[in-house]
Amino acid sequence: MTSKEIGELRRRMRPDRTNMTAVRGCYVSASGEILSTFRESVALMSQEDKESYLSIFRRVLSGAQDKNLIDLSFKTSQVADSDEHRLLMALRDSGLDDEQALETFYQTVTGALTTEDHYLILLAHERYDVPFKAKDGAMLEDGSQVFSYVLCAICPVKPGKAALRYNAEEKEFHNQGGAYTVGAPELGFLFPAFDGRRTNLYNCLYYSHNLANNHPELVQALFKLEPPEPAEAQKESFGELLSQSLEDACSLPLVQKVHEQLRQNIEAHKELKSDEPLVVSRQEVSDVLSTCGVEEAKLAKFNVEFDQHFGADAALSPANLIDAKRFQLKTPDVTIQVNPERTDLVQTRVIGGVKYLLICADDGVEVNGIQVDLDE
């Protein structure tokens, strides 16, 4: 799904726009026991409750693509005949009124997910009359098509902090714990996908708030798929891959070059304002390494290890491989933050047999906020 398609559905999550009729829910203990289930009519909700529920579902459609929002693709055999796809279709086609499908779904989630907190599973269904668009993007009034979909949000439920609270009957203050509160969603998904502003039963959009852990056990239980490595893990893996495969060729100038090339790709993509996610292949990274003078044997080792770890046809988001807003150099005792656009200010030197980082400091230096002079 593109950012525009995700945004179009996210804008549906408003009281005056949504066609949702009900919210189904399941309250679960930290041990996985289902404490209660419920059905809330959207029409009978107070304005405050309606906005709170829609805010939660809106969060499931928020975040960075390929980081928080991950496209998952079913195999053709799954769509044709599989329990996991039939369950999702039963939820959607019944408008969440199939009690057996709901029970199976709740049991599947609770059986797979392990958390430290109680949590809430929320499900909503909507039939969206998608207006046709002209080539220039203008909405047409002479037709539409229906996109029927299910949104799921899984939210932690935590007790409020204890505090002195006023008891009106006793006219005294006492230390009391607060009520249990539903937090922002940690996980969720949209099924089916809204690709090309049309229904795509072969895909779903998976949401994970945590960039370090996208709960692959839940993806495996619900969709029988392996999710891509979490964004933070991809960055760590890419760094280890460069270091281990290139060995002594993994120098500061080389890392600067790779970082700068990927950063420029990210900035150029932003300027183009393209709806399609930006991706980079192994060959593109290998070409950068080649321009840095990496010998063929080490390039070949990098290519093999890249394919083994990420897959031969992997197309990764550059934003998952580097931090485009930060360039950091670190020794056991010193950490240096550099403007990503000025990594050229840092060089390496060997003086008297000792290795040094050389930083150009012509524009003045501050130490703990204090302007200092550097003597020659």
C-alpha positions as CSV (number, residue, x, y, z in Angstrom):
1,M,0.0,0.0,0.0
2,T,1.2,3.5,-0.7
3,S,1.2,6.4,1.8
4,K,-1.7,8.0,0.0
5,E,-3.8,4.9,0.3
6,I,-3.0,4.5,4.0
7,G,-3.8,8.2,4.5
8,E,-7.1,7.9,2.7
9,L,-8.2,5.1,5.1
10,R,-6.8,6.9,8.2
11,R,-9.0,9.9,7.4
12,R,-12.0,7.6,7.6
13,M,-11.3,7.3,11.3
14,R,-13.4,10.4,12.2
15,P,-16.9,10.5,13.8
16,D,-18.3,12.4,10.8
17,R,-16.8,10.1,8.2
18,T,-16.7,6.5,9.4
19,N,-19.3,3.9,8.5
20,M,-18.4,1.6,11.3
21,T,-21.4,0.2,13.1
22,A,-19.8,-1.6,16.0
23,V,-16.6,-2.3,17.9
24,R,-15.9,-5.8,19.1
25,G,-13.5,-6.3,22.0
26,C,-11.8,-8.9,24.1
27,Y,-10.1,-8.0,27.5
28,V,-7.2,-10.4,28.2
29,S,-5.1,-10.9,31.3
30,A,-1.3,-10.9,31.2
31,S,-1.4,-14.7,31.6
32,G,-3.6,-15.0,28.4
33,E,-6.9,-15.6,30.1
34,I,-9.9,-14.0,28.4
35,L,-11.6,-11.9,31.1
36,S,-14.5,-10.5,29.1
37,T,-15.8,-9.8,25.5
38,F,-18.1,-7.1,24.4
39,R,-19.8,-5.4,21.5
40,E,-20.2,-1.6,21.5
41,S,-22.6,0.0,19.0
42,V,-20.9,3.0,17.4
43,A,-24.3,4.8,17.0
44,L,-25.0,4.6,20.7
45,M,-21.5,5.7,21.9
46,S,-21.0,9.1,23.4
47,Q,-19.0,11.5,21.3
48,E,-16.0,11.1,23.6
49,D,-16.1,7.3,23.5
50,K,-16.4,7.3,19.7
51,E,-13.5,9.6,19.3
52,S,-11.4,7.5,21.7
53,Y,-12.0,4.3,19.8
54,L,-11.4,5.9,16.4
55,S,-8.2,7.5,17.7
56,I,-6.9,4.0,18.5
57,F,-7.8,2.6,15.1
58,R,-6.2,5.7,13.5
59,R,-2.9,4.9,15.2
60,V,-2.9,1.4,13.6
61,L,-2.7,3.3,10.3
62,S,0.1,5.6,11.4
63,G,3.8,5.4,11.4
64,A,6.6,4.9,8.9
65,Q,6.2,2.4,6.1
66,D,8.6,-0.6,6.3
67,K,9.2,0.3,9.9
68,N,5.9,0.5,11.8
69,L,3.7,-0.5,8.8
70,I,4.7,-3.7,7.0
71,D,3.0,-5.2,4.0
72,L,2.4,-9.0,4.4
73,S,1.7,-11.1,1.3
74,F,-0.2,-14.4,1.4
75,K,0.8,-17.3,-0.9
76,T,-1.7,-18.1,-3.6
77,S,-2.3,-21.5,-1.9
78,Q,-3.3,-19.7,1.3
79,V,-5.9,-17.5,-0.4
80,A,-7.3,-20.5,-2.3
81,D,-7.6,-22.8,0.7
82,S,-6.2,-22.2,4.2
83,D,-7.7,-21.9,7.7
84,E,-5.9,-18.6,8.4
85,H,-7.3,-16.8,5.3
86,R,-10.8,-18.3,5.8
87,L,-10.9,-16.9,9.3
88,L,-10.0,-13.4,8.2
89,M,-12.6,-13.6,5.4
90,A,-15.2,-14.8,7.9
91,L,-14.6,-11.8,10.1
92,R,-14.8,-9.4,7.2
93,D,-17.7,-11.0,5.3
94,S,-19.9,-11.2,8.5
95,G,-19.1,-7.7,9.5
96,L,-17.7,-9.2,12.8
97,D,-21.1,-10.9,13.5
98,D,-19.7,-14.4,13.2
99,E,-19.4,-15.4,16.9
100,Q,-17.5,-18.6,16.1
101,A,-14.9,-16.8,14.0
102,L,-14.5,-14.1,16.7
103,E,-13.9,-16.8,19.3
104,T,-11.4,-18.5,17.1
105,F,-9.6,-15.2,16.4
106,Y,-9.4,-14.3,20.1
107,Q,-8.1,-17.8,21.0
108,T,-5.5,-17.5,18.2
109,V,-4.2,-14.2,19.5
110,T,-4.2,-15.1,23.2
111,G,-2.5,-18.4,22.5
112,A,0.4,-16.7,20.6
113,L,0.9,-13.4,22.3
114,T,2.9,-13.1,25.5
115,T,2.9,-9.7,27.3
116,E,3.7,-8.3,30.8
117,D,0.4,-6.4,30.9
118,H,-3.3,-7.0,30.5
119,Y,-4.3,-6.1,27.0
120,L,-7.4,-5.3,24.9
121,I,-8.1,-6.7,21.4
122,L,-10.3,-4.3,19.4
123,L,-11.9,-5.1,16.1
124,A,-13.9,-2.9,13.8
125,H,-15.4,-3.4,10.3
126,E,-16.3,-0.8,7.7
127,R,-17.7,-0.7,4.2
128,Y,-16.1,2.3,2.5
129,D,-17.7,3.5,-0.7
130,V,-14.5,4.4,-2.5
131,P,-15.1,7.3,-5.0
132,F,-13.6,7.0,-8.4
133,K,-10.8,9.4,-9.2
134,A,-9.9,11.1,-12.5
135,K,-6.4,11.0,-13.8
136,D,-5.7,14.3,-12.2
137,G,-6.8,13.0,-8.8
138,A,-10.1,14.8,-8.7
139,M,-13.0,12.8,-7.3
140,L,-15.8,11.8,-9.7
141,E,-19.4,11.8,-8.6
142,D,-20.7,9.2,-11.1
143,G,-19.5,6.1,-9.4
144,S,-17.8,4.2,-6.6
145,Q,-16.8,0.8,-5.4
146,V,-17.1,-0.7,-2.0
147,F,-14.0,-1.6,0.1
148,S,-15.0,-3.9,3.0
149,Y,-12.3,-4.3,5.6
150,V,-11.4,-5.2,9.2
151,L,-9.1,-3.2,11.5
152,C,-7.6,-4.8,14.6
153,A,-5.8,-3.0,17.4
154,I,-4.1,-4.6,20.4
155,C,-3.6,-2.2,23.2
156,P,-1.9,-2.6,26.7
157,V,-4.1,-2.0,29.7
158,K,-2.3,-0.7,32.8
159,P,-3.4,0.5,36.2
160,G,-3.0,4.2,36.9
161,K,-0.4,5.3,39.4
162,A,-1.3,5.5,43.0
163,A,-1.9,9.1,44.3
164,L,-3.6,11.0,47.0
165,R,-7.3,11.2,46.0
166,Y,-10.2,13.0,47.6
167,N,-13.0,11.0,49.1
168,A,-16.1,13.1,49.1
169,E,-18.0,11.0,51.6
170,E,-15.2,11.0,54.2
171,K,-14.0,14.5,53.2
172,E,-10.4,13.2,53.4
173,F,-7.6,12.4,51.1
174,H,-6.3,8.9,50.8
175,N,-3.7,7.1,48.8
176,Q,-5.5,5.2,46.0
177,G,-4.6,3.6,42.8
178,G,-6.0,4.9,39.6
179,A,-8.4,3.1,37.2
180,Y,-7.1,0.8,34.5
181,T,-6.3,2.7,31.3
182,V,-6.1,1.6,27.7
183,G,-2.9,2.7,26.1
184,A,-2.0,3.4,22.5
185,P,-2.0,0.2,20.3
186,E,1.2,-1.8,20.3
187,L,0.1,-4.1,17.4
188,G,-2.6,-4.3,14.8
189,F,-3.5,-5.0,11.2
190,L,-5.7,-4.1,8.3
191,F,-7.3,-6.8,6.1
192,P,-7.5,-6.9,3.2
193,A,-5.0,-4.4,1.7
194,F,-6.2,-1.3,-0.1
195,D,-3.9,-1.5,-3.1
196,G,-4.5,0.7,-6.0
197,R,-7.5,1.9,-4.0
198,R,-9.0,-1.6,-4.6
199,T,-9.5,-4.7,-2.5
200,N,-6.4,-7.0,-2.5
201,L,-7.2,-10.3,-0.7
202,Y,-3.6,-11.4,-1.1
203,N,-2.1,-8.8,1.2
204,C,-2.7,-7.2,4.6
205,L,-1.0,-4.3,6.4
206,Y,0.6,-5.2,9.7
207,Y,1.3,-2.5,12.4
208,S,3.9,-2.7,15.2
209,H,4.7,0.2,17.4
210,N,8.0,-1.3,18.6
211,L,10.7,-1.1,16.0
212,A,12.8,-3.6,17.8
213,N,10.1,-6.4,18.2
214,N,7.3,-6.8,15.7
215,H,6.1,-10.0,17.5
216,P,6.8,-12.6,14.8
217,E,5.0,-15.2,16.9
218,L,1.7,-13.3,16.4
219,V,2.3,-13.0,12.6
220,Q,3.0,-16.7,12.4
221,A,-0.1,-17.6,14.4
222,L,-2.6,-15.3,12.6
223,F,-1.2,-15.3,9.0
224,K,1.2,-18.3,8.9
225,L,3.8,-15.9,7.5
226,E,7.3,-14.8,8.5
227,P,7.5,-11.0,9.0
228,P,10.6,-9.2,7.9
229,E,13.3,-8.5,10.4
230,P,12.4,-5.5,12.7
231,A,13.7,-2.1,11.5
232,E,16.2,-1.8,14.4
233,A,17.5,-5.3,13.8
234,Q,17.9,-4.7,10.1
235,K,20.2,-1.7,10.9
236,E,22.3,-3.8,13.4
237,S,22.5,-6.7,10.9
238,F,23.6,-4.4,8.0
239,G,26.3,-2.9,10.2
240,E,27.6,-6.3,11.2
241,L,27.4,-7.5,7.6
242,L,29.7,-4.7,6.4
243,S,32.1,-5.1,9.3
244,Q,32.4,-8.9,9.1
245,S,32.4,-9.4,5.3
246,L,34.7,-6.5,4.4
247,E,37.1,-6.9,7.5
248,D,39.9,-4.4,7.2
249,A,38.3,-2.7,4.2
250,C,35.5,-1.5,6.4
251,S,37.1,1.9,7.0
252,L,35.7,5.3,8.1
253,P,35.8,6.7,4.5
254,L,33.9,3.7,3.3
255,V,31.2,3.9,6.0
256,Q,30.9,7.6,5.3
257,K,30.4,6.9,1.6
258,V,27.7,4.3,2.2
259,H,25.9,6.4,4.7
260,E,26.0,9.5,2.5
261,Q,24.8,7.6,-0.6
262,L,21.8,6.1,1.3
263,R,21.1,9.4,3.0
264,Q,21.0,11.2,-0.4
265,N,18.6,8.5,-1.8
266,I,16.3,9.2,1.2
267,E,16.4,12.9,0.7
268,A,15.8,12.7,-3.1
269,H,12.8,10.4,-2.5
270,K,11.3,12.9,-0.1
271,E,11.7,15.7,-2.7
272,L,10.0,13.6,-5.4
273,K,7.1,13.2,-3.0
274,S,6.6,9.7,-4.4
275,D,3.8,7.5,-2.9
276,E,5.8,4.3,-3.5
277,P,8.2,3.3,-0.6
278,L,11.9,3.7,-1.3
279,V,13.9,0.5,-1.4
280,V,17.5,-0.4,-2.0
281,S,18.9,-3.7,-3.4
282,R,22.0,-5.6,-2.6
283,Q,23.4,-4.7,-6.0
284,E,23.0,-1.0,-5.3
285,V,25.0,-1.3,-2.0
286,S,27.6,-3.5,-3.7
287,D,28.1,-0.8,-6.4
288,V,28.8,1.8,-3.8
289,L,31.3,-0.5,-2.1
290,S,33.0,-1.1,-5.5
291,T,33.4,2.7,-6.1
292,C,35.2,2.8,-2.7
293,G,37.8,0.4,-4.0
294,V,36.7,-2.8,-2.2
295,E,38.4,-5.8,-3.8
296,E,36.4,-8.4,-5.7
297,A,36.9,-11.2,-3.2
298,K,35.5,-9.1,-0.3
299,L,32.7,-7.8,-2.6
300,A,31.8,-11.4,-3.4
301,K,31.8,-12.3,0.3
302,F,29.5,-9.3,1.1
303,N,27.1,-10.4,-1.7
304,V,26.9,-14.0,-0.5
305,E,26.3,-13.0,3.2
306,F,23.8,-10.3,2.3
307,D,21.7,-12.9,0.3
308,Q,22.0,-15.4,3.1
309,H,20.8,-13.0,5.7
310,F,18.2,-10.8,3.9
311,G,17.4,-13.0,0.9
312,A,18.6,-12.9,-2.7
313,D,15.8,-10.6,-3.9
314,A,15.6,-8.5,-0.8
315,A,14.5,-4.9,-1.3
316,L,15.2,-3.0,1.9
317,S,14.3,0.4,3.1
318,P,17.4,2.6,3.3
319,A,15.8,4.2,6.4
320,N,16.1,0.8,8.1
321,L,19.8,0.5,7.3
322,I,21.1,3.9,8.5
323,D,19.9,6.7,10.7
324,A,19.7,9.5,8.1
325,K,19.5,12.2,10.8
326,R,22.5,11.1,12.8
327,F,26.1,10.1,12.2
328,Q,27.9,8.9,15.3
329,L,31.5,7.8,16.0
330,K,32.2,6.0,19.2
331,T,35.2,4.7,21.1
332,P,35.1,3.0,24.6
333,D,35.5,6.5,26.2
334,V,34.4,9.0,23.6
335,T,31.2,9.5,21.6
336,I,31.0,12.1,18.8
337,Q,27.8,13.2,17.0
338,V,28.3,14.7,13.5
339,N,25.9,16.5,11.2
340,P,25.0,13.8,8.6
341,E,25.6,16.3,5.9
342,R,29.1,17.1,7.1
343,T,30.7,13.8,7.7
344,D,33.6,15.1,5.6
345,L,34.7,17.1,8.6
346,V,36.0,13.8,10.2
347,Q,39.1,12.0,9.1
348,T,41.6,9.5,10.4
349,R,45.2,10.0,11.1
350,V,48.1,7.9,12.5
351,I,50.5,10.1,14.4
352,G,53.6,8.6,16.1
353,G,52.0,5.1,15.6
354,V,48.8,6.1,17.4
355,K,45.4,6.2,15.6
356,Y,43.4,9.4,15.9
357,L,40.1,10.9,14.7
358,L,40.8,14.3,13.2
359,I,37.9,16.8,13.3
360,C,37.9,20.1,11.5
361,A,37.0,22.8,14.0
362,D,37.4,26.1,12.2
363,D,34.0,27.4,13.0
364,G,34.5,27.5,16.8
365,V,34.1,25.0,19.6
366,E,31.8,24.8,22.6
367,V,32.4,22.6,25.6
368,N,29.4,22.1,27.8
369,G,27.9,25.2,26.2
370,I,31.0,27.3,26.9
371,Q,32.8,28.9,23.9
372,V,36.5,27.9,24.0
373,D,39.6,28.8,22.0
374,L,41.8,26.1,20.5
375,D,45.5,27.1,20.7
376,E,47.8,26.2,17.8
